[in-house]
Amino acid sequence: MPFILSAQNELLFSEYGEGNAFNKWVEIYNPTTQNISLDNYRYNFCWNGCDSLVWEFSISFDSGYVIASGETYLLTHFNADSVLLSLANQTTNLMSNGNDVIGLYNSSLNEVIDIIGVFDSVAPPNGWNIDTTTNATKNHTIYRKPDICFPNQSDWSASDGSITAAEWIVSNEDNFSSINTHSSNCLTTSNVLDKSYHNKKLVKVIDLLGKEITNQKTKNHINFYIYDNGQVNKIIKLN
């Protein structure tokens, strides 16, 4: 039974870099018309796969920080190039080596809304492919395309070009030219005005095999939430 995950107005990863030495960064973008507080969001991370399908780290952002409509937030490695550090909003050592999955977690939804890489217990040897570029998440800089206005709902295959057109542009290693200046068409389209996902009723919850779930408190599972408006959300339940 195929599922198409619906989009919703949310923050998303707009840029990611895995470069020379400690030049590693990820940028978050607000494509909506509203200012969004980061207090309800966390940066999730796993080294070399997520053992037992549990995120190993979940890092909070700067308390009280608000990303204005059309603005970005930059997270870099704390030993990165001085150019990156001068632009960073926050630093950490938990940055991907190309094959370490990262996620943007919304605590109010209990959901990873955007992901780079595959949430799995095993990591690829080098990195994940994007369209025709092998190991695109290693030794490259990648940018979300200007027309991408919604996160991938924790489904990397929805954005890597394996099912539909890739959502990312792959560039060379250590390309700092667009950091904190994401090019987006989202605020000039009607996409950000679609608030229908707020007005919905849950019909049922099923697992990967299509079996209905009656105990929604079950943890460490991937479930599909089906709503009366036709929307289907894939949600990873964590400990």
Kinemage of the C-alpha trace (Angstrom):
@kinemage 1
@onewidth
@group {chain A} dominant
@subgroup {mainchain}
@vectorlist {calphas} color= white
{ca met a 1} P 0.000 0.000 0.000
{ca pro a 2} L 1.790 3.170 -1.161
{ca phe a 3} L 1.783 6.306 0.943
{ca ile a 4} L 2.425 9.884 -0.104
{ca leu a 5} L 3.362 12.017 2.874
{ca ser a 6} L 1.705 15.400 2.882
{ca ala a 7} L 3.617 18.609 3.384
{ca gln a 8} L 3.070 21.142 6.074
{ca asn a 9} L 4.352 24.597 6.894
{ca glu a 10} L 7.415 23.975 9.023
{ca leu a 11} L 11.104 24.693 9.383
{ca leu a 12} L 13.459 22.732 7.141
{ca phe a 13} L 17.130 22.063 6.514
{ca ser a 14} L 18.220 24.462 3.775
{ca glu a 15} L 21.959 23.829 3.552
{ca tyr a 16} L 24.429 21.195 4.693
{ca gly a 17} L 28.166 20.977 4.339
{ca glu a 18} L 30.645 18.176 4.974
{ca gly a 19} L 34.049 19.419 4.001
{ca asn a 20} L 37.717 19.541 4.816
{ca ala a 21} L 38.748 18.714 8.399
{ca phe a 22} L 36.112 20.172 10.765
{ca asn a 23} L 34.259 22.222 8.162
{ca lys a 24} L 30.827 20.795 8.887
{ca trp a 25} L 27.600 22.731 9.132
{ca val a 26} L 23.847 22.620 8.752
{ca glu a 27} L 21.486 25.512 8.145
{ca ile a 28} L 17.806 25.696 9.147
{ca tyr a 29} L 15.403 27.908 7.199
{ca asn a 30} L 11.970 29.328 7.973
{ca pro a 31} L 9.955 29.209 4.723
{ca thr a 32} L 6.706 30.317 6.377
{ca thr a 33} L 5.091 33.711 6.872
{ca gln a 34} L 5.294 33.305 10.660
{ca asn a 35} L 8.181 33.828 13.059
{ca ile a 36} L 9.008 30.467 14.683
{ca ser a 37} L 10.581 29.884 18.101
{ca leu a 38} L 13.235 27.176 18.277
{ca asp a 39} L 12.205 26.251 21.823
{ca asn a 40} L 10.037 23.419 20.460
{ca tyr a 41} L 12.767 22.057 18.181
{ca arg a 42} L 15.884 19.960 18.637
{ca tyr a 43} L 18.787 18.805 16.495
{ca asn a 44} L 18.904 14.988 16.482
{ca phe a 45} L 22.037 13.052 15.624
{ca cys a 46} L 23.477 9.522 15.457
{ca trp a 47} L 27.059 8.370 15.036
{ca asn a 48} L 27.394 5.609 12.418
{ca gly a 49} L 23.774 4.505 12.566
{ca cys a 50} L 21.127 4.754 15.269
{ca asp a 51} L 21.507 1.672 17.474
{ca ser a 52} L 18.149 0.006 18.229
{ca leu a 53} L 16.544 2.722 16.083
{ca val a 54} L 16.894 5.334 18.809
{ca trp a 55} L 18.416 8.773 18.272
{ca glu a 56} L 21.681 8.939 20.225
{ca phe a 57} L 21.695 12.716 20.736
{ca ser a 58} L 18.993 15.378 20.804
{ca ile a 59} L 20.384 18.888 21.213
{ca ser a 60} L 18.340 21.955 22.103
{ca phe a 61} L 18.886 25.255 20.322
{ca asp a 62} L 19.591 28.602 21.966
{ca ser a 63} L 16.748 29.241 24.415
{ca gly a 64} L 14.291 31.856 23.268
{ca tyr a 65} L 15.742 32.122 19.756
{ca val a 66} L 13.167 32.982 17.097
{ca ile a 67} L 13.762 32.407 13.376
{ca ala a 68} L 11.981 35.179 11.541
{ca ser a 69} L 10.076 34.488 8.350
{ca gly a 70} L 12.593 33.959 5.533
{ca glu a 71} L 15.577 33.804 7.907
{ca thr a 72} L 18.084 31.065 8.803
{ca tyr a 73} L 19.885 29.531 11.786
{ca leu a 74} L 23.379 28.099 11.366
{ca leu a 75} L 24.856 25.235 13.374
{ca thr a 76} L 28.551 24.441 12.808
{ca his a 77} L 31.326 22.307 14.236
{ca phe a 78} L 33.135 24.223 16.991
{ca asn a 79} L 36.506 23.706 15.265
{ca ala a 80} L 35.306 24.801 11.825
{ca asp a 81} L 36.923 27.428 9.612
{ca ser a 82} L 36.785 30.983 11.004
{ca val a 83} L 34.413 31.982 8.192
{ca leu a 84} L 31.877 29.434 9.386
{ca leu a 85} L 32.363 30.287 13.040
{ca ser a 86} L 31.856 33.981 12.386
{ca leu a 87} L 28.423 33.236 10.922
{ca ala a 88} L 27.355 30.477 13.308
{ca asn a 89} L 24.423 30.842 15.678
{ca gln a 90} L 25.495 27.741 17.608
{ca thr a 91} L 28.394 25.273 17.620
{ca thr a 92} L 28.748 21.599 18.528
{ca asn a 93} L 31.026 18.640 17.828
{ca leu a 94} L 28.034 16.492 16.772
{ca met a 95} L 28.226 17.098 13.050
{ca ser a 96} L 28.005 14.510 10.291
{ca asn a 97} L 31.049 12.927 8.691
{ca gly a 98} L 28.880 12.297 5.644
{ca asn a 99} L 27.316 9.049 6.805
{ca asp a 100} L 25.840 10.216 10.133
{ca val a 101} L 22.106 10.871 9.959
{ca ile a 102} L 20.723 14.168 11.296
{ca gly a 103} L 17.134 15.174 11.983
{ca leu a 104} L 15.121 18.270 12.881
{ca tyr a 105} L 12.829 17.231 15.712
{ca asn a 106} L 9.609 19.047 16.668
{ca ser a 107} L 8.864 18.215 20.302
{ca ser a 108} L 5.290 19.498 20.175
{ca leu a 109} L 4.534 16.970 17.414
{ca asn a 110} L 6.895 14.296 18.789
{ca glu a 111} L 8.108 13.983 15.223
{ca val a 112} L 11.312 14.344 13.216
{ca ile a 113} L 10.042 16.670 10.515
{ca asp a 114} L 13.125 16.838 8.296
{ca ile a 115} L 16.056 14.497 7.838
{ca ile a 116} L 19.359 14.261 5.970
{ca gly a 117} L 20.314 10.621 5.567
{ca val a 118} L 18.450 7.469 6.532
{ca phe a 119} L 17.313 6.729 10.084
{ca asp a 120} L 18.671 3.198 10.388
{ca ser a 121} L 20.827 1.104 12.701
{ca val a 122} L 23.476 0.782 9.987
{ca ala a 123} L 25.215 3.696 8.269
{ca pro a 124} L 26.587 3.621 4.715
{ca pro a 125} L 30.397 3.399 4.339
{ca asn a 126} L 30.748 6.955 3.026
{ca gly a 127} L 27.578 8.953 2.462
{ca trp a 128} L 24.137 9.028 0.882
{ca asn a 129} L 23.566 9.625 -2.798
{ca ile a 130} L 21.568 12.526 -4.207
{ca asp a 131} L 20.229 12.011 -7.721
{ca thr a 132} L 23.251 10.967 -9.801
{ca thr a 133} L 25.895 12.143 -7.316
{ca thr a 134} L 27.408 9.270 -5.344
{ca asn a 135} L 28.170 9.960 -1.669
{ca ala a 136} L 26.701 13.453 -2.026
{ca thr a 137} L 26.513 13.977 1.732
{ca lys a 138} L 30.290 13.543 2.061
{ca asn a 139} L 32.869 16.048 0.787
{ca his a 140} L 30.129 18.225 -0.697
{ca thr a 141} L 27.957 21.231 0.029
{ca ile a 142} L 24.248 20.738 -0.654
{ca tyr a 143} L 21.454 23.300 -0.898
{ca arg a 144} L 17.687 22.859 -0.789
{ca lys a 145} L 16.193 23.964 -4.101
{ca pro a 146} L 14.360 27.329 -4.025
{ca asp a 147} L 10.945 25.759 -4.676
{ca ile a 148} L 11.152 23.365 -1.708
{ca cys a 149} L 8.905 24.881 0.949
{ca phe a 150} L 8.214 21.880 3.178
{ca pro a 151} L 10.330 19.367 5.120
{ca asn a 152} L 10.541 15.753 3.966
{ca gln a 153} L 8.664 14.329 6.977
{ca ser a 154} L 11.662 12.216 8.036
{ca asp a 155} L 11.728 10.378 4.695
{ca trp a 156} L 15.083 10.860 2.973
{ca ser a 157} L 13.837 9.046 -0.132
{ca ala a 158} L 11.313 11.852 -0.617
{ca ser a 159} L 14.132 14.329 -1.188
{ca asp a 160} L 17.190 12.447 -2.507
{ca gly a 161} L 15.926 11.957 -6.059
{ca ser a 162} L 15.385 8.206 -5.795
{ca ile a 163} L 11.577 8.463 -6.089
{ca thr a 164} L 10.829 11.977 -7.325
{ca ala a 165} L 13.019 14.863 -8.437
{ca ala a 166} L 15.799 15.599 -5.973
{ca glu a 167} L 15.145 18.455 -3.565
{ca trp a 168} L 18.846 19.239 -3.246
{ca ile a 169} L 21.504 20.906 -5.392
{ca val a 170} L 24.936 19.329 -4.917
{ca ser a 171} L 27.940 21.672 -4.964
{ca asn a 172} L 31.647 21.399 -4.293
{ca glu a 173} L 33.303 20.888 -0.924
{ca asp a 174} L 33.644 23.910 1.405
{ca asn a 175} L 31.417 26.228 -0.596
{ca phe a 176} L 30.622 28.972 1.916
{ca ser a 177} L 29.108 31.387 -0.602
{ca ser a 178} L 25.440 30.975 0.365
{ca ile a 179} L 25.622 30.440 4.113
{ca asn a 180} L 22.811 32.307 5.903
{ca thr a 181} L 21.426 33.554 2.587
{ca his a 182} L 19.094 30.785 1.462
{ca ser a 183} L 17.495 31.399 -1.947
{ca ser a 184} L 13.803 30.515 -1.730
{ca asn a 185} L 10.596 31.094 -3.669
{ca cys a 186} L 8.426 29.989 -0.755
{ca leu a 187} L 7.352 33.400 0.446
{ca thr a 188} L 6.178 34.379 -3.040
{ca thr a 189} L 3.951 31.334 -3.533
{ca ser a 190} L 0.656 30.149 -2.097
{ca asn a 191} L 2.371 27.165 -0.476
{ca val a 192} L 2.894 28.853 2.855
{ca leu a 193} L -0.799 29.719 3.071
{ca asp a 194} L -1.917 26.100 3.204
{ca lys a 195} L -2.910 25.545 6.833
{ca ser a 196} L -5.289 22.653 6.214
{ca tyr a 197} L -3.202 20.254 8.261
{ca his a 198} L -4.393 22.054 11.415
{ca asn a 199} L -8.028 21.127 10.672
{ca lys a 200} L -8.036 17.363 10.592
{ca lys a 201} L -9.220 14.349 12.553
{ca leu a 202} L -7.188 11.217 13.115
{ca val a 203} L -8.829 8.174 11.474
{ca lys a 204} L -6.374 5.449 12.434
{ca val a 205} L -2.720 4.597 13.033
{ca ile a 206} L -1.023 1.727 11.204
{ca asp a 207} L 2.451 0.195 11.208
{ca leu a 208} L 4.770 -0.500 8.257
{ca leu a 209} L 2.828 -3.685 7.426
{ca gly a 210} L -0.532 -1.919 7.390
{ca lys a 211} L -1.664 -3.337 10.749
{ca glu a 212} L -3.761 -0.949 12.811
{ca ile a 213} L -2.137 0.287 16.025
{ca thr a 214} L -4.416 0.660 19.027
{ca asn a 215} L -1.762 1.494 21.629
{ca gln a 216} L -0.368 4.842 20.472
{ca lys a 217} L 1.974 4.968 23.460
{ca thr a 218} L 4.183 2.311 21.877
{ca lys a 219} L 7.756 3.575 21.505
{ca asn a 220} L 10.600 2.936 19.039
{ca his a 221} L 8.292 2.233 16.099
{ca ile a 222} L 7.580 3.857 12.758
{ca asn a 223} L 3.834 4.459 12.468
{ca phe a 224} L 1.603 6.080 9.860
{ca tyr a 225} L -1.080 8.488 11.103
{ca ile a 226} L -4.002 8.669 8.677
{ca tyr a 227} L -6.357 11.674 8.819
{ca asp a 228} L -9.823 12.369 7.431
{ca asn a 229} L -8.478 14.961 4.987
{ca gly a 230} L -6.348 12.311 3.258
{ca gln a 231} L -3.123 13.363 4.942
{ca val a 232} L -0.693 10.648 6.023
{ca asn a 233} L 2.144 11.453 8.424
{ca lys a 234} L 5.000 9.077 9.150
{ca ile a 235} L 6.019 9.451 12.780
{ca ile a 236} L 8.964 7.838 14.534
{ca lys a 237} L 8.097 7.129 18.150
{ca leu a 238} L 11.107 7.434 20.443
{ca asn a 239} L 11.872 6.510 24.038
